[in-house]
């Protein structure tokens, strides 16, 4: 790994550590940082630079969280990359309104195009962070390049759209492990102290044996209309395909429910060995996208216990956005609406407010802030921080459930890990003139999964 030179021989990594080392040895939580010490070496720069690759709402939000880390030392947005100039400028204008003192994006460091990620990452130094926040179709390409350059990574979920893409993320994580590159993943609920407190109780036996987990995300519909001529243009398809085309963003179930599926695996501290599923579209659907409206998945773990995960997007239906745990002694709630740390243990199996027996100390931050607090602290202290493998595994579990619903077959973990399936086999070579990977029929309808005819494993 490249080391910046200076008179004393101190490396850039050591300077980054100095930025957060004043209270080394003090007992601090993951959310509270020591006051920063001044560098002994006048003129040296211990600023953490950020490059935003994918300037949509999620990327812009991630930058806000990064720039809001308390007592983080000097940190600034340094470069941006996107496929659409207007989106990049809108993101920059939004961020300037609240964080202008932490933004140093010159016109020369605003990059446009399918190769813009390389140019943005190339402006960074070891110790800096590349935020890979595009849609999932291209995530493995961006993460691989950053890791090869020795640059730390924050990657948004989902992490790939198919098994081959997730296998690339796993390999990138292995390379990062060898070179001490940090990788943070956008499964932010893992950083919630309230959830961690409930897990400690589970491990301590307060809930007995955990035989069942239920995780639901039920909401309203968001259908895709006929895209007409835009369907044949790659850039247009990437933009309207977000949650509607599997090759672009994995579809709406994986994009949204991956958090609860990850929570199930976290609670069990295992990965499911198989999944069965069912689902379908509402009668008379006019959705031109590929999604089905209902997903119901039964995950089985190695010890035979189950996690039932449900996803529904139909108007005029009951909403539910939560994860529930059932032990042999009692039940608990692990997560609440919009990933709130709604955490309770109940007296028995009845999940009601009047039946709560224990509630942890409320989280001081939202989970998105906690994950950035932890990442910046790990960079400053040069502590191991690599979430690539477990994030890819959680995503693999989500894809396993998706495949079970789409094919009507039991899908195993081994099948997923050994799969050579890709929705788009030339993501490394895409450009504005590339042909689209998928086309709709004459009515504007993109291919919808039909059991017996559909393959994605």
Secondary structure, DSSP 4 states (H G I P E B T S, - for coil): ------TT---HHHHHHHTT-TTTTS---TT--PPPPPPSSTT---PEEEEEES-SHHHHHHHHHHHT-TT--SEEEEEEEES-HHHHHHHHHHHHHHHGGGB---GGGEEESTTHHHHHHHT--TT-EEEE-S-GGGHHHHHHHHHHTT-EEEEPSP--SSHHHHHHHHHHHHHHHHHT--EEES-GGGG-HHHHHHHHHHHTTTT--EEEEEEEEEE--------GGGGG-HHHHHHHHTTTSHHHH--HHHHHHHHHHHHHHHHHTS--SEEEEEEEPPTT----SS--SEEEEEEE-TTS-EEEEEEEE-TTS--EEEEEEEESS-EEEEE-GGG----EEESSS---GGGEEE-PPPPSS-HHHHHHHHHHHHHHHT---B-HHHHHHHHHHHHHHHHHHHHSS-EEHHHHHH----S-TTGGG--TTSPPS----TTSPPP---TTT----
